[in-house]
Amino acid sequence: MTATPELGTPRVASPELLRAVFRRHAAGVSVITAQDEKPVGFTATSLSSVSADPPLISFGVGTASSSWPVIARAEHVGVHILGEHQQELAATFARSGADRFAEPTRWRNGPENVPVIGDVPAWMVCRVVARVPAADHHLVIAQVVAGDSTGTAGPLVYHQGRFNALRD
């Protein structure tokens, strides 16, 4: 016998409903970077694996983001999986107007001259293959060209509007 869960009263679709629903969805936290005259980057919880062969990923970026003009023309981007110890880094890259690459952010130029952030559990440099318009965002699809997954930290997750460590 299967129990039927009680459902709340349906609400009409709205930005508020979507935000409320996705606050219940735990998501991994990443930082996306690109290089222009100076490096740019932003915190993303929309990172997704698309295909293993060829290795493709996707992420969303708002067209109002200060990083969008660079991402819109970048040939390559950096994708960094943040560790549970990097809550402040995630907050810095999410904060509008912050100097995201100033101390204490540790980074270097990586493959394809893409900014690679240090001390992350994993990172990839990816070649952008498509930008798909989606309302006030673009979905970026990129093919992995290099990376490293040897970090040992547990993942940083975003849930209920806060950065959290994953608990067993």
C-alpha positions, 0 to 999 in steps of 0.5 A: 500500500502506498501513502498519498502525501498531502499536497498544498494548494497549487499556486499560479506560476510566478518568479516567487513560486519558482524561487520558493521551489528551488530553495528546496532543491539542494544544488552544488556550488560552482564558480565560472570564470573567463578572461578579458582585459581582466578576469571575470567570474560568478557563482553558479548553482545551475551547472549540469553535465550534458554528455560524457562523450563528448564531455559537455557541460552547461550553466546559466548566466543572467544577461544583466550579470556584470560577467555576461558581456565577457561570457558572451564572447569568450571562447573558453571558460573555467568551471570550478567545483567549490569545496565546503571550506569555500563559503566565503569565496562563493559569497564573494563571486555572488556579490555584485560589485566585488573585486572577485579576484583580489586577495584572498582569492587564489588563482592563476592563468590556466589552460587557454589563459582562463583564470583557474581558482586554487584549492577547489576539489575540481576544475575544468577549462571548457570551449564554449560551443553554444549560447542559447537565449532563455528569457533574461538568461543564456544557457551556455554549453561548453566542451571540456578540454582540460581539468583536474579532479584530485581535490579532497574537500567535500562539496559546497551545496546551496540550500534554503538560501544558504551555503552548506556543507554536505552531511552524511 
